[in-house]
């Protein structure tokens, strides 16, 4: 087995799986791979087994203390990564290499617990090929591939889809990695402003052209205020019967998050899914019954914005604030005749006082009083929280909505992609007609954020924010090399999305439907795929050699004379013993022995005819 190919294959597998777990696991695993490469390159001394065994126990203890279990996806994958790197470091014998060979395939398989997207599939196939070729055997890869293809197709089409067969707990992502939280704090969204991690993808059913400005995706409704800090409390679940949607307006492919969040178009009346149960919360948002640990899809139906709406008691809770903040709210009340005018007065205050939308607002913006009167600098959560709090002080029903706004349209696949940089916060207040009205205070200080979406907005120069230069920024990206890069990335993203969506939607129900509808075609196709290989195997099977036939005939003749050849006895020794007991058959036996040895050990053509051999065999029974 090739040591260098084994090191390279396992190093690549450790790197790919390490990217999906914590950084220290990746760094530690790659350090051990580099150590092993140095040992092979400069013939250094290998570490003793007690040392690697000691490290194994230490790493296992660390993972148990951190995750409280080894059965979670991240904990088990981290331990497998570290175990593989340590075993590679202590490798000494062919037995160790064979164990690493098998362990490598398990590690590659664990990669697909995290992702089934194109990069993971390509990387996994490269690891598989390198590991397989490390055996130093002459393997016909083309023949093996076509032999395995019918079986792989058969398993994919009809093997039951098991949900979490090993009982692994899903990832436990932190707020900093998901870009979304159950509460709103100063800086809670701005922490992930540079993250391009995909949150979900959306495909609309109609051909209507939607703008980035209109893309508001509702996730949570926060109704309890403490100035700049908002929480959702514990809203009751509305009892409703969810039926199958006849004409869903859109379909969402949601990435795993380890939480119960479901993001829907604002507004949405109902959703449907067959992969997970969900509930509808007062406040007009949806939640999964249990945390979502795998990629799922669901469909939504657009809501009628004129339907009756109601406010909860929590939408009127008035927070404790500084007297200066209360006086500011009273000044807005004094010059406003209705709720709409009151909301506009607050937005005008943001304009007149030249509030700034900043990606790094600093510590002076951590309290409502400092934000409104001193720093006047903040992110979307500062403006949504302060706007809603000022309306609360005016006894207007209002709450903060957190979700995603913006997105990036993929023209090749005709879908929208939302990343963590699209995480956003806005507000809703109830007007005199008892209708919830959406107001996004960010539009006053940074309209570019709504026009460009989170991903492009992060590339916008700080000095351009609030200057209505979204169109100028888009024109600056008209260079041919930027457009070529974007087209290439979007085409790959489209291919990846189509593949992921196909794999997700091809579930047990689809299998049953396919099997019942096309049973005869499927059986016929299976036979046609397997028949060439069955015929090939039949004609290519190894036939019995002439020497083997002659040996079998001799042993059969000996059995009739009550003579038995021992398993450890060569044919020459057996013939000598046979000749001693049957001297009259000695000449025939020696002649047959010579023929056997010529057929078995010589490359020369046989000199004795088949009829002569049959005659010699017949003489042994006379």
C-alpha positions as CSV (number, residue, x, y, z in Angstrom):
1,X,0.0,0.0,0.0
2,X,1.4,3.4,-1.0
3,X,2.1,5.4,2.2
4,X,2.2,8.8,0.5
5,X,-1.1,8.3,-1.3
6,X,-2.7,7.1,2.0
7,X,-1.3,10.2,3.8
8,X,-2.6,12.5,1.1
9,X,-6.0,10.9,0.9
10,X,-6.5,10.9,4.6
11,X,-5.1,14.4,4.9
12,X,-7.7,15.7,2.4
13,X,-10.5,13.8,4.2
14,X,-9.4,15.3,7.6
15,X,-9.3,18.8,6.0
16,X,-12.8,18.5,4.5
17,X,-14.4,17.2,7.6
18,X,-12.4,19.6,9.8
19,X,-13.9,22.5,7.9
20,X,-17.4,21.4,9.2
21,X,-16.4,21.2,12.9
22,X,-14.5,23.5,15.3
23,X,-11.3,25.2,14.1
24,X,-9.1,23.6,16.8
25,X,-10.1,20.1,15.6
26,X,-9.1,21.1,12.0
27,X,-5.8,22.6,13.1
28,X,-4.9,19.6,15.4
29,X,-5.8,17.0,12.7
30,X,-3.7,18.8,10.1
31,X,-0.8,19.2,12.5
32,X,-0.7,15.4,13.0
33,X,-0.9,14.9,9.2
34,X,2.1,17.3,8.7
35,X,4.0,15.4,11.5
36,X,3.4,12.1,9.7
37,X,4.6,13.6,6.4
38,X,7.8,14.8,8.1
39,X,8.4,11.4,9.6
40,X,8.1,9.8,6.2
41,X,10.2,12.5,4.4
42,X,13.1,12.8,6.9
43,X,12.8,9.3,8.5
44,X,12.1,10.7,11.9
45,X,11.3,8.6,14.9
46,X,7.6,7.7,15.3
47,X,5.9,8.6,18.6
48,X,5.2,5.7,20.9
49,X,1.7,4.2,21.1
50,X,1.2,5.2,24.7
51,X,1.5,8.8,23.6
52,X,-1.2,8.6,20.9
53,X,-3.4,6.5,23.2
54,X,-3.0,9.2,25.9
55,X,-4.0,11.9,23.4
56,X,-7.0,9.9,22.3
57,X,-8.3,9.8,25.9
58,X,-7.6,13.5,26.3
59,X,-9.4,14.5,23.2
60,X,-12.4,12.2,24.0
61,X,-12.6,13.8,27.5
62,X,-12.5,17.3,26.0
63,X,-15.3,16.5,23.5
64,X,-17.5,14.9,26.2
65,X,-17.1,17.9,28.5
66,X,-17.9,20.3,25.7
67,X,-20.8,18.6,24.0
68,X,-22.0,16.4,27.0
69,X,-22.3,13.5,24.6
70,X,-20.4,11.8,21.8
71,X,-23.6,11.0,19.8
72,X,-24.0,14.5,18.4
73,X,-23.1,15.0,14.8
74,X,-20.3,17.5,15.5
75,X,-18.9,15.6,18.5
76,X,-18.7,12.3,16.8
77,X,-17.3,13.8,13.6
78,X,-14.7,15.7,15.6
79,X,-13.6,12.6,17.5
80,X,-13.4,10.6,14.2
81,X,-11.3,13.3,12.6
82,X,-8.9,13.3,15.6
83,X,-8.8,9.5,15.9
84,X,-7.9,9.2,12.2
85,X,-5.1,11.7,12.4
86,X,-3.6,10.0,15.5
87,X,-3.9,6.5,13.9
88,X,-2.1,7.9,10.8
89,X,0.6,9.3,13.1
90,X,1.3,6.0,14.8
91,X,1.0,3.8,11.6
92,X,3.8,1.2,11.5
93,X,2.6,-2.0,9.8
94,X,0.5,-3.2,6.9
95,X,-2.2,-4.1,9.5
96,X,-2.3,-0.4,10.5
97,X,-2.5,0.7,6.9
98,X,-5.5,-1.7,6.3
99,X,-7.2,-0.3,9.4
100,X,-6.6,3.3,8.2
101,X,-7.9,2.3,4.7
102,X,-11.3,1.3,6.3
103,X,-11.3,4.2,8.7
104,X,-10.7,6.6,5.9
105,X,-13.9,5.5,4.1
106,X,-15.9,6.0,7.4
107,X,-14.4,9.5,7.7
108,X,-15.3,10.4,4.1
109,X,-18.9,9.1,4.7
110,X,-19.2,11.4,7.7
111,X,-18.6,14.4,5.4
112,X,-22.0,13.8,3.8
113,X,-23.7,14.1,7.2
114,X,-22.9,17.8,7.0
115,X,-23.5,18.5,3.3
116,X,-24.6,16.9,0.1
117,X,-23.8,20.0,-2.0
118,X,-21.4,19.9,-5.0
119,X,-18.2,20.9,-3.2
120,X,-18.7,18.1,-0.6
121,X,-19.5,15.5,-3.3
122,X,-16.5,16.4,-5.5
123,X,-14.2,16.5,-2.5
124,X,-15.5,13.2,-1.2
125,X,-15.1,11.5,-4.6
126,X,-11.5,12.7,-4.8
127,X,-10.8,11.4,-1.4
128,X,-12.4,8.1,-2.3
129,X,-10.4,7.7,-5.5
130,X,-7.1,8.6,-3.7
131,X,-7.8,6.2,-0.9
132,X,-8.8,3.4,-3.2
133,X,-5.8,3.8,-5.4
134,X,-3.5,3.8,-2.4
135,X,-3.8,0.0,-2.4
136,X,-1.1,-0.2,-5.2
137,X,-3.2,-2.7,-7.1
138,X,-4.0,-2.7,-10.8
139,X,-7.7,-1.9,-10.7
140,X,-9.9,-1.4,-13.7
141,X,-11.8,1.6,-12.4
142,X,-14.0,1.9,-15.5
143,X,-15.2,-1.7,-15.3
144,X,-15.8,-1.5,-11.6
145,X,-17.7,1.8,-12.0
146,X,-20.1,0.3,-14.6
147,X,-20.5,-2.8,-12.5
148,X,-21.5,-0.9,-9.5
149,X,-23.7,1.6,-11.3
150,X,-26.8,-0.6,-11.6
151,X,-26.6,-1.6,-7.9
152,X,-26.1,2.1,-6.8
153,X,-29.1,3.1,-9.0
154,X,-31.2,0.3,-7.5
155,X,-30.3,1.3,-3.9
156,X,-31.0,4.9,-4.6
157,X,-34.4,4.3,-6.1
158,X,-35.7,1.7,-3.7
159,X,-33.6,1.5,-0.5
160,X,-35.7,3.1,2.4
161,X,-34.7,6.6,3.4
162,X,-33.8,6.3,7.1
163,X,-34.1,9.6,9.1
164,X,-31.1,9.7,11.4
165,X,-30.5,5.9,11.6
166,X,-27.6,6.2,14.1
167,X,-29.5,8.4,16.6
168,X,-27.1,11.3,16.1
169,X,-28.1,14.6,17.6
170,X,-27.8,17.5,15.1
171,X,-25.5,20.4,15.2
172,X,-25.8,23.0,18.0
173,X,-25.1,26.1,16.1
174,X,-24.5,29.3,18.0
175,X,-26.2,32.6,17.3
176,X,-22.9,33.9,15.8
177,X,-22.9,31.2,13.2
178,X,-26.6,31.3,12.3
179,X,-27.1,35.0,12.2
180,X,-30.5,34.7,14.0
181,X,-31.6,34.7,17.6
182,X,-34.7,34.5,19.8
183,X,-34.0,38.0,21.0
184,X,-32.7,41.3,19.7
185,X,-29.8,43.0,21.3
186,X,-27.5,45.9,20.1
187,X,-25.0,44.2,17.8
188,X,-26.8,40.8,17.7
189,X,-27.2,41.0,13.9
190,X,-24.2,43.1,13.0
191,X,-21.9,40.3,14.4
192,X,-22.6,38.2,11.3
193,X,-22.6,41.0,8.7
194,X,-19.7,39.4,6.8
195,X,-21.1,35.8,6.8
196,X,-21.9,34.4,3.4
197,X,-23.3,31.1,4.8
198,X,-26.6,30.1,3.1
199,X,-29.7,30.4,5.3
200,X,-32.3,29.3,2.8
201,X,-33.2,29.4,-0.9
202,X,-36.6,30.3,-2.4
203,X,-38.2,29.5,-5.7
204,X,-41.5,31.2,-6.6
205,X,-44.3,29.4,-8.4
206,X,-45.3,32.2,-10.7
207,X,-43.3,34.2,-13.3
208,X,-43.7,37.5,-11.4
209,X,-40.5,39.6,-11.1
210,X,-39.8,40.3,-7.5
211,X,-37.4,43.1,-6.3
212,X,-34.8,42.8,-3.7
213,X,-36.5,45.7,-1.9
214,X,-39.7,43.6,-1.5
215,X,-38.0,40.5,-0.1
216,X,-39.0,40.4,3.6
217,X,-38.9,36.9,5.1
218,X,-40.5,36.7,8.6
219,X,-38.9,34.6,11.2
220,X,-39.7,35.8,14.8
221,X,-42.0,38.4,16.4
222,X,-40.5,40.1,19.5
223,X,-43.1,41.8,21.6
224,X,-41.4,42.4,25.0
225,X,-39.3,45.6,25.1
226,X,-36.5,46.8,27.4
227,X,-35.4,49.7,25.3
228,X,-33.0,48.4,22.8
229,X,-33.4,44.8,23.9
230,X,-36.5,42.9,22.6
231,X,-37.6,39.4,23.4
232,X,-40.5,37.3,22.1
233,X,-41.9,36.1,25.5
234,X,-44.1,33.1,25.2
235,X,-46.8,33.7,22.6
236,X,-49.6,31.1,22.6
237,X,-50.0,28.7,19.7
238,X,-53.0,29.2,17.5
239,X,-55.0,26.1,16.8
240,X,-55.5,25.7,13.1
241,X,-56.0,22.9,10.6
242,X,-53.4,22.9,8.0
243,X,-54.5,21.4,4.7
244,X,-52.7,20.8,1.5
245,X,-52.1,23.9,-0.6
246,X,-53.6,23.7,-4.0
247,X,-51.5,26.5,-5.5
248,X,-48.5,27.3,-3.2
249,X,-46.8,30.6,-4.1
250,X,-43.3,29.6,-3.3
251,X,-41.0,26.8,-2.0
252,X,-38.3,27.3,0.6
253,X,-35.2,25.0,1.0
254,X,-34.1,25.7,4.6
255,X,-30.6,24.9,5.8
256,X,-30.2,23.0,9.1
257,X,-29.9,25.4,12.1
258,X,-30.5,23.4,15.3
259,X,-33.5,25.7,16.1
260,X,-37.2,25.9,15.4
261,X,-37.2,28.9,13.1
262,X,-39.2,28.8,9.9
263,X,-38.9,31.8,7.5
264,X,-41.9,32.7,5.4
265,X,-42.8,35.5,2.9
266,X,-44.3,38.5,4.7
267,X,-47.2,38.0,4.7
268,X,-48.0,34.3,4.4
269,X,-51.3,32.6,5.4
270,X,-50.4,28.9,5.5
271,X,-47.5,26.6,4.8
272,X,-47.3,22.9,4.1
273,X,-44.5,20.3,4.5
274,X,-44.3,16.5,4.9
275,X,-40.8,16.4,6.5
276,X,-41.5,18.0,9.9
277,X,-44.5,19.2,12.1
278,X,-45.0,22.9,12.8
279,X,-47.2,25.3,14.6
280,X,-48.6,28.8,14.0
281,X,-47.9,31.4,16.7
282,X,-49.9,34.5,17.6
283,X,-48.0,37.3,16.0
284,X,-48.3,35.6,12.5
285,X,-45.2,33.5,12.4
286,X,-44.5,29.8,12.2
287,X,-42.3,27.5,14.2
288,X,-41.2,23.9,13.9
289,X,-42.3,21.6,16.7
290,X,-38.7,20.3,17.1
291,X,-35.3,21.7,16.2
292,X,-34.4,21.4,12.5
293,X,-31.1,19.4,12.1
294,X,-31.3,18.6,8.4
295,X,-32.1,20.5,5.2
296,X,-35.9,20.6,4.7
297,X,-38.3,22.1,2.1
298,X,-41.8,23.6,2.6
299,X,-44.3,25.6,0.5
300,X,-46.1,28.7,1.4
301,X,-49.3,30.5,0.4
302,X,-49.4,34.3,0.1
303,X,-51.8,36.0,2.6
304,X,-54.5,38.6,2.0
305,X,-53.2,41.8,3.6
306,X,-56.7,43.0,4.2
307,X,-57.7,40.1,6.5
308,X,-58.7,40.9,10.1
309,X,-55.8,41.4,12.5
310,X,-55.5,41.7,16.3
311,X,-53.1,43.0,18.8
312,X,-52.0,41.2,21.9
313,X,-51.5,42.7,25.4
314,X,-47.7,42.2,25.0
315,X,-47.8,44.5,22.0
316,X,-48.7,47.4,24.4
317,X,-46.1,46.7,27.2
318,X,-44.3,49.9,28.0
319,X,-40.6,49.6,29.0
320,X,-38.8,51.5,31.6
321,X,-36.6,54.2,29.9
322,X,-34.7,57.3,30.8
323,X,-36.8,60.5,31.3
324,X,-35.1,62.1,28.2
325,X,-36.4,59.3,26.0
326,X,-39.9,59.7,27.4
327,X,-39.8,63.4,26.8
328,X,-38.8,62.8,23.2
329,X,-41.7,60.4,22.7
330,X,-44.1,63.0,24.2
331,X,-42.8,65.6,21.7
332,X,-43.7,63.3,18.9
333,X,-47.2,62.7,20.4
334,X,-47.8,66.5,20.7
335,X,-47.3,67.2,17.0
336,X,-49.1,64.1,15.6
337,X,-52.8,63.7,14.9
338,X,-52.8,59.9,14.2
339,X,-50.6,56.9,14.4
340,X,-49.3,57.2,10.8
341,X,-48.2,60.8,11.5
342,X,-46.6,59.7,14.7
343,X,-44.5,57.0,12.9
344,X,-43.5,59.6,10.3
345,X,-42.4,62.0,13.0
346,X,-40.0,59.5,14.4
347,X,-38.6,58.7,11.0
348,X,-38.2,62.4,10.3
349,X,-36.3,62.7,13.6
350,X,-33.8,60.1,12.3
351,X,-33.4,62.1,9.1
352,X,-33.1,65.6,10.6
353,X,-30.7,64.5,13.3
354,X,-28.5,62.8,10.6
355,X,-28.5,59.4,12.2
356,X,-25.9,57.1,10.6
357,X,-26.2,53.5,9.6
358,X,-22.8,52.0,10.7
359,X,-21.4,48.5,10.4
360,X,-19.4,49.2,13.5
361,X,-21.6,51.3,15.8
362,X,-19.3,51.0,18.8
363,X,-20.0,50.9,22.6
364,X,-21.8,54.3,22.8
365,X,-24.8,52.8,21.0
366,X,-25.5,50.0,23.6
367,X,-28.3,51.9,25.4
368,X,-31.3,53.6,24.0
369,X,-30.5,57.0,25.5
370,X,-27.0,57.0,24.2
371,X,-28.1,55.9,20.8
372,X,-30.8,58.6,20.4
373,X,-28.9,61.6,21.8
374,X,-25.1,60.9,21.7
375,X,-23.8,58.4,19.1
376,X,-26.7,58.5,16.7
377,X,-25.0,55.5,15.0
378,X,-26.3,52.0,14.7
379,X,-27.2,48.9,12.8
380,X,-30.7,47.7,11.7
381,X,-31.5,46.4,15.2
382,X,-30.8,49.8,16.8
383,X,-33.3,51.6,14.5
384,X,-36.0,48.9,14.7
385,X,-35.8,48.6,18.5
386,X,-35.7,52.4,19.1
387,X,-38.5,53.1,16.6
388,X,-40.7,50.5,18.2
389,X,-39.9,51.6,21.8
390,X,-40.8,55.2,21.0
391,X,-44.2,54.0,19.6
392,X,-44.7,51.9,22.7
393,X,-44.2,55.0,24.8
394,X,-47.0,56.6,22.8
395,X,-49.3,53.6,23.6
396,X,-49.3,52.3,20.0
397,X,-49.4,48.5,19.6
398,X,-46.1,47.6,17.9
399,X,-43.6,44.8,17.8
400,X,-40.2,44.0,16.2
401,X,-39.9,41.4,13.5
402,X,-36.7,39.6,12.8
403,X,-35.9,37.6,9.7
404,X,-34.1,38.1,6.4
405,X,-34.4,40.9,3.9
406,X,-32.7,41.2,0.5
407,X,-31.4,38.1,-1.1
408,X,-29.6,37.4,-4.3
409,X,-31.5,36.3,-7.4
410,X,-30.0,33.5,-9.5
411,X,-31.2,33.9,-13.1
412,X,-29.9,30.5,-14.2
413,X,-31.9,28.6,-11.6
414,X,-34.7,31.1,-11.2
415,X,-34.4,31.2,-7.4
416,X,-33.4,33.5,-4.6
417,X,-30.5,32.8,-2.2
418,X,-30.5,34.3,1.3
419,X,-27.3,34.3,3.3
420,X,-26.6,35.2,7.0
421,X,-25.6,38.7,5.8
422,X,-29.3,39.2,4.8
423,X,-30.4,38.9,8.5
424,X,-32.5,41.9,9.3
425,X,-34.9,43.5,11.8
426,X,-37.9,45.8,11.1
427,X,-41.1,46.8,12.9
428,X,-44.9,46.5,12.6
429,X,-47.4,48.9,14.3
430,X,-51.2,48.8,14.3
431,X,-52.9,51.7,12.6
432,X,-56.3,53.2,13.3
433,X,-57.9,50.6,10.9
434,X,-56.6,47.8,13.0
435,X,-54.1,46.7,10.3
436,X,-50.5,45.9,11.0
437,X,-48.3,48.2,9.0
438,X,-44.7,47.3,8.2
439,X,-42.2,50.1,8.8
440,X,-38.5,49.5,8.2
441,X,-36.6,52.4,9.8
442,X,-33.4,51.3,8.0
443,X,-34.9,52.8,4.9
444,X,-34.4,56.3,6.3
445,X,-30.7,56.0,7.0
446,X,-29.5,53.3,4.6
447,X,-31.9,52.8,1.7
448,X,-29.0,50.9,-0.1
449,X,-29.3,48.1,2.4
450,X,-32.9,47.3,1.2
451,X,-32.1,47.9,-2.5
452,X,-28.9,45.8,-2.7
453,X,-29.5,43.1,-0.1
454,X,-27.1,42.1,2.7
455,X,-24.5,40.4,0.6
456,X,-23.9,43.3,-1.8
457,X,-24.4,45.9,0.9
458,X,-21.4,44.6,2.8
459,X,-19.2,45.5,-0.2
460,X,-20.6,49.0,-0.3
461,X,-18.1,51.6,0.9
462,X,-19.0,53.1,4.3
463,X,-19.0,56.7,3.0
464,X,-21.6,55.7,0.3
465,X,-24.2,54.6,2.9
466,X,-27.2,56.9,3.1
467,X,-26.3,58.7,-0.1
468,X,-28.7,56.9,-2.4
469,X,-25.9,55.5,-4.4
470,X,-27.2,51.9,-4.9
471,X,-27.5,52.4,-8.7
472,X,-24.0,53.9,-8.9
473,X,-22.6,51.0,-7.0
474,X,-24.3,48.5,-9.3
475,X,-22.8,50.3,-12.3
476,X,-19.3,50.0,-10.8
477,X,-19.7,46.3,-11.0
478,X,-20.3,46.3,-14.8
479,X,-16.7,45.3,-15.5
480,X,-16.6,42.2,-17.8
481,X,-14.5,40.2,-15.4
482,X,-16.9,40.8,-12.5
483,X,-19.9,39.8,-14.6
484,X,-18.0,36.7,-15.9
485,X,-17.2,35.7,-12.4
486,X,-20.8,36.2,-11.2
487,X,-22.2,34.2,-14.1
488,X,-19.9,31.3,-13.4
489,X,-20.7,31.3,-9.7
490,X,-24.4,31.6,-10.4
491,X,-24.4,28.7,-12.9
492,X,-22.5,26.5,-10.4
493,X,-24.9,27.6,-7.6
494,X,-27.9,26.7,-9.9
495,X,-26.5,23.3,-10.6
496,X,-25.8,22.7,-7.0
497,X,-29.3,23.8,-6.0
498,X,-31.0,21.6,-8.5
499,X,-29.0,18.6,-7.2
500,X,-29.7,19.4,-3.6
501,X,-33.4,19.9,-4.2
502,X,-33.7,16.6,-6.1
503,X,-31.9,14.7,-3.3
504,X,-34.1,16.2,-0.6
505,X,-37.4,15.8,-2.3
506,X,-36.7,12.2,-3.4
507,X,-37.9,10.7,-0.1
508,X,-39.8,7.6,1.0
509,X,-43.1,8.9,-0.4
510,X,-41.5,9.6,-3.7
511,X,-40.0,6.1,-3.7
512,X,-43.4,4.5,-3.1
513,X,-45.1,6.6,-5.7
514,X,-42.4,5.8,-8.3
515,X,-42.5,2.0,-7.5
516,X,-46.3,1.7,-7.7
517,X,-46.5,3.8,-10.9
518,X,-43.6,2.3,-12.9
519,X,-43.1,-1.1,-11.4
520,X,-43.0,-3.1,-14.7
521,X,-40.7,-0.5,-16.3
522,X,-38.4,-0.5,-13.3
523,X,-38.1,-4.3,-13.1
524,X,-37.4,-4.4,-16.9
525,X,-34.8,-1.7,-16.6
526,X,-33.1,-3.5,-13.7
527,X,-32.9,-6.7,-15.7
528,X,-31.5,-4.9,-18.7
529,X,-28.9,-3.3,-16.5
530,X,-27.8,-6.4,-14.7
531,X,-28.1,-8.9,-17.6
532,X,-24.8,-7.8,-19.4
533,X,-22.8,-8.2,-16.2
534,X,-24.4,-11.5,-15.4
535,X,-23.6,-12.8,-18.9
536,X,-20.1,-11.4,-18.7
537,X,-19.5,-13.1,-15.3
538,X,-20.8,-16.4,-16.7
539,X,-18.6,-16.5,-19.7
540,X,-15.6,-15.1,-17.9
541,X,-15.7,-17.5,-15.0
542,X,-12.6,-19.6,-14.6
543,X,-13.0,-23.1,-16.1
544,X,-11.4,-26.2,-14.6
545,X,-7.9,-26.8,-16.0
546,X,-6.8,-30.1,-17.5
547,X,-4.5,-30.8,-14.5
548,X,-7.3,-30.2,-12.0
549,X,-9.5,-32.6,-14.0
550,X,-6.8,-35.3,-14.0
551,X,-6.2,-34.9,-10.3
552,X,-9.9,-35.2,-9.6
553,X,-10.0,-38.5,-11.7
554,X,-7.1,-40.0,-9.9
555,X,-8.5,-39.3,-6.5
556,X,-11.8,-40.8,-7.6
557,X,-10.1,-44.0,-8.8
558,X,-8.2,-44.2,-5.5
559,X,-11.4,-44.0,-3.5
560,X,-12.6,-47.1,-5.3
561,X,-9.4,-48.9,-4.1
562,X,-9.9,-47.6,-0.5
563,X,-7.0,-45.2,-0.9
564,X,-7.2,-41.6,0.4
565,X,-4.8,-38.8,-0.2
566,X,-4.1,-36.6,2.8
567,X,-4.6,-32.9,2.6
568,X,-0.9,-32.3,3.3
569,X,0.3,-35.0,0.9
570,X,1.6,-34.1,-2.6
571,X,0.4,-36.1,-5.6
572,X,3.9,-37.5,-6.1
573,X,4.0,-38.9,-2.5
574,X,0.5,-40.2,-2.9
575,X,1.4,-42.0,-6.2
576,X,4.5,-43.5,-4.6
577,X,2.4,-44.9,-1.8
578,X,-0.3,-46.1,-4.2
579,X,2.4,-47.8,-6.3
580,X,3.8,-49.6,-3.3
581,X,0.4,-51.1,-2.5
582,X,-0.5,-51.8,-6.2
583,X,2.7,-52.7,-7.9
584,X,0.9,-53.8,-11.1
585,X,-0.4,-50.2,-11.6
586,X,3.0,-48.5,-11.1
587,X,3.7,-47.9,-14.8
588,X,0.2,-46.4,-15.4
589,X,0.5,-44.3,-12.3
590,X,3.9,-42.9,-13.2
591,X,2.8,-42.1,-16.7
592,X,-0.3,-40.2,-15.3
593,X,1.9,-38.4,-12.7
594,X,4.2,-37.2,-15.5
595,X,1.3,-35.9,-17.5
596,X,-0.2,-34.1,-14.5
597,X,3.1,-32.4,-13.6
598,X,3.6,-31.3,-17.3
599,X,0.1,-29.8,-17.4
600,X,0.4,-28.1,-14.0
601,X,4.0,-26.8,-14.0
602,X,5.1,-26.7,-17.6
603,X,4.2,-24.2,-20.3
604,X,4.8,-26.8,-23.0
605,X,1.9,-28.2,-25.0
606,X,0.7,-31.7,-23.8
607,X,2.3,-34.6,-25.7
608,X,-0.2,-37.2,-24.7
609,X,-3.6,-37.6,-26.4
610,X,-6.8,-37.5,-24.4
611,X,-7.7,-41.0,-25.5
612,X,-4.3,-42.3,-24.2
613,X,-5.0,-40.7,-20.8
614,X,-8.4,-42.3,-20.6
615,X,-6.9,-45.6,-21.4
616,X,-4.3,-45.2,-18.6
617,X,-7.0,-44.3,-16.1
618,X,-9.0,-47.3,-17.2
619,X,-6.0,-49.6,-16.4
620,X,-6.2,-48.4,-12.7
621,X,-9.5,-50.2,-12.2
622,X,-8.5,-53.6,-13.8
